[in-house]
């Protein structure tokens, strides 16, 4: 299990590494199981979170789930497991483990008093000071609050979509959970990408950071085919007609579709640490064309700002090396 495992960009944002050994991630999961199962049992919701949410987050190999299912967490030696965890960047992985164990406890949307006591026990097992444990617990609660706000704005639903293309395909679980978009196609991905490039390039340039965000923080998570990604990144954005592009997109496919494009255009435009007036105006123009109210557009801007601050807080708490 020494092979390198290239993780998703979402995992890179959380743990600070783009890849690590498969052995590290398996033992990281074993440690989570040992912590979550310290009271003698891992609930179905917690196991589902580990096998589905966490596995997709790190883009785990097929054998990852089998290793998890057959692990005897009740008789495991946590200290021995911890000694086998080695990230390729500086990170306080014990704090990250506590963070993820709290997220596991939240998996059934019921963070009980018993689970709070268990978290206190986990922090002692990991030799994490009580104040830091409470800080990490607060971070998870803040993230859940922000996520709830985003999901509310997107008005996520379980509506079954109507096929409007012969090349329709399912989106990834991460996209379904974050945006509520269940199906897509090459045509949708292409025009969605062109819209992002047009908006991010409204100031006359699409910076390398903005391109990197599209490639790794959006296309990678969405598993957009490489030939589409290359077309988007290679397009002459200065000649794109935003109104024409947006009118090619199926706004009716989901309540959240138009809002996700506004949200992601803000995220991409802010990726280089700058968000000039030209880009702001392009976002407003796109919102007007797609019928997204100005107050929602402003709220998505505030939401993005809050997410950036929380991400930085997490990286600081995990002592992630920014190099």
C-alpha positions as CSV (number, residue, x, y, z in Angstrom):
1,X,0.0,0.0,0.0
2,X,2.9,2.3,-0.6
3,X,1.6,3.7,-3.9
4,X,1.0,7.4,-4.1
5,X,-2.6,8.5,-4.0
6,X,-3.5,11.8,-5.7
7,X,-6.3,13.3,-3.7
8,X,-9.1,15.6,-4.9
9,X,-8.6,19.4,-4.8
10,X,-11.2,19.5,-2.0
11,X,-8.9,17.2,0.1
12,X,-5.9,19.3,-0.8
13,X,-7.7,22.4,0.5
14,X,-8.4,20.7,3.8
15,X,-5.2,18.7,4.4
16,X,-2.7,20.8,2.4
17,X,-1.4,17.9,0.3
18,X,-2.0,16.9,-3.3
19,X,-0.9,13.4,-2.8
20,X,0.3,11.0,-0.1
21,X,0.8,7.3,0.2
22,X,-2.2,5.0,0.2
23,X,-0.9,3.5,3.4
24,X,-1.1,6.9,5.1
25,X,-4.8,7.4,4.1
26,X,-5.7,3.8,5.0
27,X,-4.1,4.3,8.5
28,X,-5.7,7.7,8.8
29,X,-9.1,6.0,8.3
30,X,-8.1,3.3,10.7
31,X,-7.3,5.9,13.3
32,X,-10.7,7.6,12.7
33,X,-12.4,4.2,13.3
34,X,-10.4,3.6,16.4
35,X,-11.4,7.0,17.8
36,X,-15.0,6.8,16.7
37,X,-15.3,3.2,18.0
38,X,-13.7,4.0,21.3
39,X,-17.1,3.6,22.9
40,X,-17.4,0.1,21.4
41,X,-19.4,0.9,18.3
42,X,-19.3,2.8,15.0
43,X,-22.8,3.8,13.9
44,X,-24.1,3.1,10.4
45,X,-24.2,6.9,9.7
46,X,-20.5,7.2,10.8
47,X,-19.5,4.2,8.7
48,X,-21.4,5.6,5.7
49,X,-19.6,9.0,6.1
50,X,-16.2,7.2,6.1
51,X,-17.0,4.9,3.1
52,X,-18.7,7.5,1.0
53,X,-18.0,11.1,1.9
54,X,-14.5,10.7,3.1
55,X,-13.5,8.1,0.5
56,X,-14.7,10.4,-2.3
57,X,-13.0,13.4,-0.7
58,X,-9.6,11.7,-0.9
59,X,-10.5,10.0,-4.2
60,X,-9.7,6.6,-2.6
61,X,-8.8,3.5,-4.6
62,X,-11.2,0.7,-4.9
63,X,-9.6,-1.4,-2.2
64,X,-9.9,1.3,0.4
65,X,-13.4,0.4,1.3
66,X,-12.6,-3.3,1.7
67,X,-9.7,-2.4,4.0
68,X,-12.1,-0.3,6.1
69,X,-14.8,-2.9,6.3
70,X,-12.4,-5.6,7.5
71,X,-10.5,-3.5,10.1
72,X,-10.8,-4.7,13.7
73,X,-11.0,-1.3,15.3
74,X,-12.1,-2.6,18.7
75,X,-8.7,-4.3,19.2
76,X,-6.5,-1.8,17.4
77,X,-3.5,0.0,18.8
78,X,-4.1,3.7,18.0
79,X,-0.5,4.7,18.8
80,X,0.8,2.1,16.4
81,X,-1.6,3.3,13.7
82,X,-0.6,7.0,14.2
83,X,3.1,6.1,13.7
84,X,2.2,5.0,10.1
85,X,0.6,8.3,9.1
86,X,3.0,10.5,7.2
87,X,1.8,13.4,5.1
88,X,4.1,15.0,2.4
89,X,3.5,18.4,3.9
90,X,3.8,19.8,7.4
91,X,0.4,19.2,9.1
92,X,-0.7,18.6,12.6
93,X,-2.6,15.4,11.6
94,X,-3.8,14.7,15.2
95,X,-5.8,17.9,15.0
96,X,-7.0,16.9,11.5
97,X,-8.1,13.5,13.0
98,X,-10.0,15.2,15.7
99,X,-11.6,17.5,13.2
100,X,-12.7,14.5,11.0
101,X,-13.9,12.5,14.1
102,X,-16.2,15.4,15.0
103,X,-17.4,15.5,11.4
104,X,-18.1,11.7,11.6
105,X,-20.1,12.3,14.8
106,X,-22.2,14.9,12.9
107,X,-22.9,12.4,10.1
108,X,-26.4,11.6,11.4
109,X,-27.1,15.3,12.0
110,X,-27.4,14.6,15.7
111,X,-24.4,15.7,17.8
112,X,-25.5,14.4,21.2
113,X,-24.1,15.0,24.6
114,X,-22.6,11.5,24.6
115,X,-20.8,12.3,21.3
116,X,-19.5,15.6,22.9
117,X,-18.1,13.5,25.8
118,X,-16.6,11.1,23.3
119,X,-14.8,14.0,21.5
120,X,-13.3,15.1,24.8
121,X,-12.0,11.6,25.2
122,X,-10.7,11.6,21.7
123,X,-8.8,14.8,22.3
124,X,-7.2,13.2,25.4
125,X,-6.2,10.1,23.4
126,X,-4.6,12.4,20.8
127,X,-2.9,14.6,23.4
128,X,-4.7,17.7,22.2
129,X,-5.3,20.5,24.8
130,X,-8.9,21.0,25.7
131,X,-9.0,24.6,24.5
132,X,-7.7,23.4,21.0
133,X,-10.3,20.6,21.0
134,X,-13.1,23.1,21.6
135,X,-11.7,25.4,18.9
136,X,-11.7,22.6,16.4
137,X,-15.2,21.7,17.5
138,X,-16.3,25.3,16.9
139,X,-14.7,25.2,13.5
140,X,-16.7,22.2,12.5
141,X,-19.9,23.9,13.7
142,X,-19.0,27.1,11.8
143,X,-18.4,25.0,8.6
144,X,-21.7,23.2,9.0
145,X,-23.5,26.6,9.5
146,X,-21.9,28.0,6.3
147,X,-22.8,24.8,4.4
148,X,-26.4,25.0,5.6
149,X,-26.5,28.6,4.4
150,X,-25.1,27.7,1.0
151,X,-27.6,24.8,0.6
152,X,-30.5,27.0,1.6
153,X,-29.5,29.6,-1.0
154,X,-29.1,27.0,-3.7
155,X,-32.6,25.6,-2.7
156,X,-31.2,22.1,-3.1
157,X,-33.9,19.5,-4.1
158,X,-34.1,15.9,-5.3
159,X,-35.9,16.8,-8.5
160,X,-35.4,14.2,-11.2
161,X,-34.0,15.9,-14.3
162,X,-35.4,15.5,-17.8
163,X,-33.0,14.3,-20.4
164,X,-32.3,17.1,-22.8
165,X,-29.1,15.7,-24.4
166,X,-28.0,12.3,-25.8
167,X,-24.8,12.6,-23.9
168,X,-26.2,13.2,-20.4
169,X,-24.2,11.9,-17.5
170,X,-24.4,11.9,-13.7
171,X,-22.3,14.4,-11.7
172,X,-20.0,13.3,-8.9
173,X,-21.4,12.9,-5.4
174,X,-19.4,16.0,-4.3
175,X,-21.1,18.1,-6.9
176,X,-24.5,16.6,-6.0
177,X,-24.0,17.4,-2.3
178,X,-22.5,20.9,-2.8
179,X,-24.6,22.2,-5.7
180,X,-27.6,19.8,-6.0
181,X,-26.7,19.3,-9.7
182,X,-27.3,15.7,-10.6
183,X,-26.7,15.5,-14.3
184,X,-24.6,17.2,-16.9
185,X,-23.1,16.9,-20.4
186,X,-20.1,17.9,-22.4
187,X,-22.1,20.8,-23.8
188,X,-23.1,22.1,-20.4
189,X,-19.6,21.7,-19.0
190,X,-18.1,23.6,-22.0
191,X,-20.5,26.5,-21.8
192,X,-20.4,26.7,-18.0
193,X,-16.6,26.9,-18.3
194,X,-16.8,29.5,-21.0
195,X,-19.0,31.6,-18.7
196,X,-16.6,31.4,-15.9
197,X,-13.7,32.4,-18.2
198,X,-15.7,35.3,-19.6
199,X,-16.5,36.6,-16.1
200,X,-13.0,36.1,-14.6
201,X,-11.5,37.7,-17.7
202,X,-13.7,40.8,-17.5
203,X,-10.7,42.8,-16.2
204,X,-8.7,41.9,-19.3
205,X,-6.8,38.8,-18.0
206,X,-7.5,35.4,-16.6
207,X,-4.7,35.0,-14.1
208,X,-2.8,31.7,-13.5
209,X,-4.5,31.4,-10.1
210,X,-7.9,31.7,-11.7
211,X,-7.0,29.1,-14.3
212,X,-5.6,26.8,-11.5
213,X,-8.9,27.3,-9.6
214,X,-10.9,26.2,-12.6
215,X,-8.8,23.2,-13.3
216,X,-8.2,21.9,-9.8
217,X,-11.0,23.3,-7.6
218,X,-13.8,23.0,-10.1
219,X,-13.1,20.7,-13.1
220,X,-11.3,18.2,-11.0
221,X,-14.1,17.9,-8.4
222,X,-16.7,17.8,-11.2
223,X,-14.6,15.2,-13.1
224,X,-15.0,17.2,-16.3
225,X,-13.4,15.4,-19.3
226,X,-9.9,16.7,-20.0
227,X,-10.7,17.7,-23.6
228,X,-13.4,20.0,-22.3
229,X,-11.0,21.5,-19.7
230,X,-8.4,22.2,-22.4
231,X,-11.0,23.9,-24.6
232,X,-12.1,26.1,-21.7
233,X,-8.6,27.1,-20.7
234,X,-7.5,27.7,-24.3
235,X,-10.5,29.8,-25.3
236,X,-10.0,33.5,-26.3
237,X,-12.1,34.8,-23.5
238,X,-12.0,38.4,-24.8
239,X,-14.2,37.3,-27.8
240,X,-16.8,35.4,-25.7
241,X,-20.3,36.7,-25.7
242,X,-21.5,36.2,-22.1
243,X,-25.2,36.7,-23.0
244,X,-25.0,34.1,-25.8
245,X,-23.2,31.6,-23.6
246,X,-25.6,31.9,-20.7
247,X,-28.6,31.4,-23.0
248,X,-27.1,28.1,-24.1
249,X,-27.2,26.8,-20.6
250,X,-30.3,25.0,-19.3
251,X,-31.3,27.3,-16.4
252,X,-34.5,25.2,-15.9
253,X,-32.6,22.0,-15.1
254,X,-32.4,22.8,-11.3
255,X,-33.4,25.5,-8.9
256,X,-29.7,25.8,-8.0
257,X,-28.1,25.9,-11.5
258,X,-28.0,29.6,-12.1
259,X,-27.0,30.3,-8.5
260,X,-24.1,27.8,-8.6
261,X,-22.7,29.6,-11.7
262,X,-22.8,32.9,-9.9
263,X,-21.2,31.4,-6.8
264,X,-18.4,29.7,-8.8
265,X,-17.8,32.8,-10.9
266,X,-17.2,34.7,-7.7
267,X,-14.9,31.9,-6.4
268,X,-12.9,31.9,-9.6
269,X,-12.6,35.6,-9.8
270,X,-11.4,35.9,-6.2
271,X,-8.9,33.0,-6.6
272,X,-6.0,35.4,-7.3
273,X,-6.7,37.5,-4.2
274,X,-8.1,40.3,-6.3
275,X,-11.7,41.0,-7.2
276,X,-11.8,44.2,-9.4
277,X,-14.8,46.2,-10.4
278,X,-14.9,44.8,-13.9
279,X,-15.3,41.2,-12.6
280,X,-17.9,42.3,-10.1
281,X,-19.9,44.0,-12.9
282,X,-19.6,40.8,-15.0
283,X,-21.0,38.8,-12.1
284,X,-23.9,41.2,-11.8
285,X,-24.5,41.0,-15.6
286,X,-24.6,37.2,-15.5
287,X,-26.9,37.2,-12.5
288,X,-29.3,39.6,-14.3
289,X,-29.3,37.5,-17.5
290,X,-30.1,34.3,-15.5
291,X,-32.7,36.0,-13.2
292,X,-30.7,35.7,-10.0
293,X,-31.8,38.5,-7.6
294,X,-29.2,41.1,-6.6
295,X,-29.6,40.3,-2.9
296,X,-28.8,36.7,-3.6
297,X,-25.7,37.6,-5.6
298,X,-24.5,39.9,-2.8
299,X,-25.1,37.1,-0.3
300,X,-23.1,34.6,-2.4
301,X,-20.3,37.2,-2.3
302,X,-20.4,37.4,1.5
303,X,-20.7,33.6,1.7
304,X,-17.5,33.2,-0.4
305,X,-15.7,35.6,1.8
306,X,-16.8,33.6,4.9
307,X,-15.6,30.3,3.3
308,X,-12.2,31.8,2.5
309,X,-11.8,32.9,6.1
310,X,-12.8,29.5,7.5
311,X,-10.5,27.7,5.2
312,X,-7.6,29.9,6.3
313,X,-8.6,29.3,10.0
314,X,-8.5,25.5,9.4
315,X,-5.1,25.6,7.7
316,X,-3.8,27.7,10.6
317,X,-5.2,25.2,13.2
318,X,-3.7,22.3,11.3
319,X,-0.4,24.1,11.0
320,X,-0.3,23.4,7.3
321,X,2.9,24.4,5.6
322,X,2.0,26.9,2.9
323,X,5.1,26.2,0.8
